[in-house]
Amino acid sequence: MTDILEKILAVKAREVELAKSKVGLQTLKKQAIAQTPACGFARALRVKMEAGLPAVIAEVKKASPSKGVICENFRPVETGLDYEAHGAACLSVLTDREFFMGANETFEAVRKRVQIPMLRKDFLIDPYQVYESRAMGADAVLVIMRALSDQKASELTACAVELGMDVLVETHDEEEIARALKLPGTPMIGINNRNLRTFETSIRQTLELKRLIPQDRLFVTESGILSRQDVHCLREAGVGAFLVGEAFMRESSPGAALQHLFGDF
């Protein structure tokens, strides 16, 4: 585990305990169950792919530990609507406050305005956060294998599936893919193109590891997709679903950037 990930998880553990002291688990469970049922996140991706189109999970993201502030003029609701208008299949919204300048309130504000399915992107370590995600209106959550034991990853995945959410399981190497494929609920498998030691990105990560993903799993490539050449290489390799944030968020119109990057593919 990398130093930055260790720091994030330590902070996250404190955040979860603080959240529990403010809103008890039983109260949160009631809020989660009372929510409108989750939209089909994975289904929305499959609809695009079955139509022969790239299925884009467009990310609403202000900053990252490696790049600092990515978007100075951060307008999350407008960005979400812009993505939706330009053909995004789904949204991913960062809620980590300390390292990514996200917030639960940001997610909820976007959720109120857009119709397409939304992934809550954060570092989940406790089932409490899964219930919290559903209570916020999330249709899917992220489970990061690098951050979790097999038992904990299975627990979080099962909890999300029970609540009707889809799960995107993030992996970085062969070992993590093998672990992810054992999880319940046939989750989506993501390959993150970021090297967690250097934080550099390369789509070669996806090109080398994609062969390990069974055909019946929905596969998503994440991070480091910056050019039409990247998209071309990945499409040629049979990749159908993409999670992209930074390449869009650096532009004045993230939606137009999405259309430019993926148009005609």
Summary of the structure (lengths in Angstrom):
residues: 265
radius of gyration: 17.0
end to end distance: 36.0
largest distance: 50.3
contacts: 911
relative contact order: 0.15
helix: 46%
strand: 17%
